[in-house]
Amino acid sequence: MKLSSKKQPKFIQFKSLPPYDNDTGLSMADDEEFWPVMGILFAIWGAWTGIIHFIDWLTFNAVPWWAEPFTVAPAIFIMVMNEKYNSLNPLHWWPMF
């Protein structure tokens, strides 16, 4: 059943919401620790990339420049598995899921 064109609204106005709803008490505007933590993480990532770039420079540029920042992925994987299984031994991670 279709309404006549007279009864249909011309447009629907949606209420704009902040990134986090206030009923949970979380709001990105109130988060004072977000940017300092992101700055520290980006500094660590930049230092890691700089070290890898220097090692790559010493080894005749064997790694492409765009792959150097992604070499931190195994270190992040080791940290995540250590937090989840409380062990650096890969035999304790099996099966992973």
C-alpha positions in Angstrom: 0.0 0.0 0.0 1.5 3.3 -1.1 0.7 6.6 0.5 -0.4 9.4 -1.6 2.2 12.0 -2.5 0.4 14.5 -0.2 1.0 12.4 2.9 4.6 11.5 2.2 7.2 13.8 3.8 9.4 15.7 1.4 12.6 14.9 3.2 13.7 13.1 6.3 16.0 14.9 8.7 18.4 12.7 10.7 19.8 13.8 14.0 23.6 14.0 13.8 25.3 12.1 16.6 28.9 12.4 17.9 31.2 9.5 17.2 30.3 7.8 20.4 26.9 8.0 22.0 26.8 9.7 25.4 24.7 7.0 27.0 27.8 4.8 27.3 29.9 7.6 28.8 32.5 7.4 25.9 33.3 10.4 23.8 36.3 11.1 21.6 36.0 14.8 22.4 36.6 14.1 26.1 39.4 11.6 25.6 42.6 13.5 26.7 44.9 10.5 26.3 44.2 9.6 22.7 46.6 12.0 20.8 49.5 11.6 23.3 49.2 7.8 23.0 49.0 8.0 19.2 52.0 10.3 19.1 54.0 7.8 21.1 52.9 4.9 18.9 53.8 6.9 15.7 57.2 7.8 17.2 57.9 4.2 17.9 56.8 3.2 14.4 58.9 5.9 12.9 62.0 4.9 14.9 61.4 1.3 13.9 61.1 2.3 10.2 64.2 4.4 10.5 66.3 1.6 12.0 65.0 -0.8 9.3 65.8 1.8 6.6 69.3 2.2 7.9 69.9 -1.6 8.0 68.4 -1.8 4.5 70.8 1.0 3.3 73.7 -1.0 4.7 72.6 -4.1 2.8 72.4 -2.4 -0.6 68.6 -1.6 -0.5 67.3 -5.1 -0.7 63.9 -4.2 0.8 61.6 -1.8 -1.2 61.0 1.5 0.5 57.2 1.0 0.7 57.7 -2.4 2.6 59.9 -1.0 5.3 57.1 0.3 7.6 55.3 -3.0 7.5 58.2 -4.9 8.9 56.9 -4.0 12.4 53.9 -6.5 11.9 55.8 -9.6 13.3 56.7 -7.6 16.4 53.1 -6.6 16.9 52.0 -10.2 16.3 54.4 -11.4 19.0 53.2 -8.8 21.5 49.5 -9.7 20.9 50.2 -13.4 21.3 52.2 -12.8 24.5 49.3 -10.8 25.9 46.7 -13.4 25.0 48.6 -16.6 25.9 51.2 -15.2 28.4 54.0 -16.9 26.5 56.4 -16.2 23.7 56.6 -19.9 22.9 54.7 -20.5 19.6 53.8 -24.0 20.7 51.5 -22.5 23.4 49.6 -20.5 20.7 48.6 -23.7 18.8 45.7 -23.8 17.9 45.6 -20.1 17.7 41.8 -19.8 17.8 
